[in-house]
Amino acid sequence: MTSVLQPCLAALSAILAFGCVGPAAEAPAGQRAPQLALVSTTTAQRTTIATDLIFTGDIQTQSQVSVSFRTNGKIVKRLVEVGDHVKADQVLAQLDPQEQRANLNNAQAALASAEALLTQAKVSFKRQEALLAGGFTTRPSYDEAEQQLRISQASVDSTKAALGTIQEQLSYTELRAGVDGIVLSRSFEVGQVVQNGQTVLSVAQDGPRDAVFNVFEAVLAAPPESPQVDVALQADPSMRTVGLVREISPSVDSGSGTVRVKVGLKDTPAAMTLGAIVIGTGKFRPRQAVVLPWSSLYRWADGPAVWVRDPTTGTVAPRAVTIDHFGTRTIALSGGVEPGEEVVVAGIQLLRPGQTVAVAAAKVVEEMR
């Protein structure tokens, strides 16, 4: 019989421990003494805390180049794909050069003609110069030959300049990035007619990389202790590096309500390729807060609260609090409770304002939890 009653009595004790058992209060003669609710309390103390700020982001380039042709034309060759690594002087695509080659041939012919006229003008001038020295020609004839020589020389110079321009126009039919990097996007096909300045490729320039995070605006109201951020690859947390915050967007994204933060990486491991998902960790400045267990949190007047016990009267009352942050098993309060106050941490389910309670012994507290 005893073995049957023991489990029942233990279960009954656990149920009654939430507020029905305890030392009896004084009652008038002939009446049953009311019983006090049992609670567990702790004395609030301020603690120095320094929480981590953890966000997920991705690897991006610090410099991205939009590549375009510098002349109009029809694309006849495409030599790269998205993801290819390219060199600065590598040909990426080519326009039909037929028109530019025709212009080049005309310019070369014009230069040959101008140079022939210059040669003839030089011979004529030398002859007039010799005749004038012997008195066998007139000064006006000499001056005319000299003038013709200068005109021919100017014509050659002008034609050479035009030829250089046309040669440059011909070089524009070949698309080059101008920087070493990786092709991020392509927006053209062979046979497509493109205009001067129309972007056809985007290239991520080789060099430093950024870890880019979207951070809620409220977080930036109390910035971390240091601009240094630890960055780890999500797929392989052992692959780590560090970086410094180098840019914070001045505007909030209307869709997500976040602010873009760019962290410049000091060293970029090979595994942290463009687009790789990374986890960034920063630390807030150390600050003072009252830390309590989760079990003390209560909802009162549509807001967070805790129950505070007055040690003089033994009564409890709800107290609205301001939560700094939530921990794994604790909450940190930035306001509402002062150091030295007695806060109820167990047995809050059946409490009411002004109720007299009794503080349970340690063994009973273990049963309550």
Sequence and secondary structure as in RCSB ss.txt:
>XXXX:A:sequence
MTSVLQPCLAALSAILAFGCVGPAAEAPAGQRAPQLALVSTTTAQRTTIATDLIFTGDIQTQSQVSVSFRTNGKI
VKRLVEVGDHVKADQVLAQLDPQEQRANLNNAQAALASAEALLTQAKVSFKRQEALLAGGFTTRPSYDEAEQQLR
ISQASVDSTKAALGTIQEQLSYTELRAGVDGIVLSRSFEVGQVVQNGQTVLSVAQDGPRDAVFNVFEAVLAAPPE
SPQVDVALQADPSMRTVGLVREISPSVDSGSGTVRVKVGLKDTPAAMTLGAIVIGTGKFRPRQAVVLPWSSLYRW
ADGPAVWVRDPTTGTVAPRAVTIDHFGTRTIALSGGVEPGEEVVVAGIQLLRPGQTVAVAAAKVVEEMR
>XXXX:A:secstr
 HHHHHHHHHHHHHHHTTTT S B    TTS   B EEEEEEE  EEEE  EEEEEEEEEES EEEEE SS EEE
EEE   TT EE TT EEEEE  HHHHHHHHHHHHHHHHHHHHHHHHHHHHHHHHHHHHHT S HHHHHHHHHHHH
HHHHHHHHHHHHHHHHHHHHHTTEEE SS EEEEEE   TT EE TT EEEEEEESS EEEEEEEEGGGGGS BS
 SEEEEEESS TT EEEEEEEEE SS  TTT EEEEEEEESS  TT  TT EEEEEEEB  EEEEEEEGGG EEE
TTEEEEEEE TTT BEEEEE EEEEE SSEEEEEES  TT EEEEE  TT  TT BEEE  HHHHHHH 
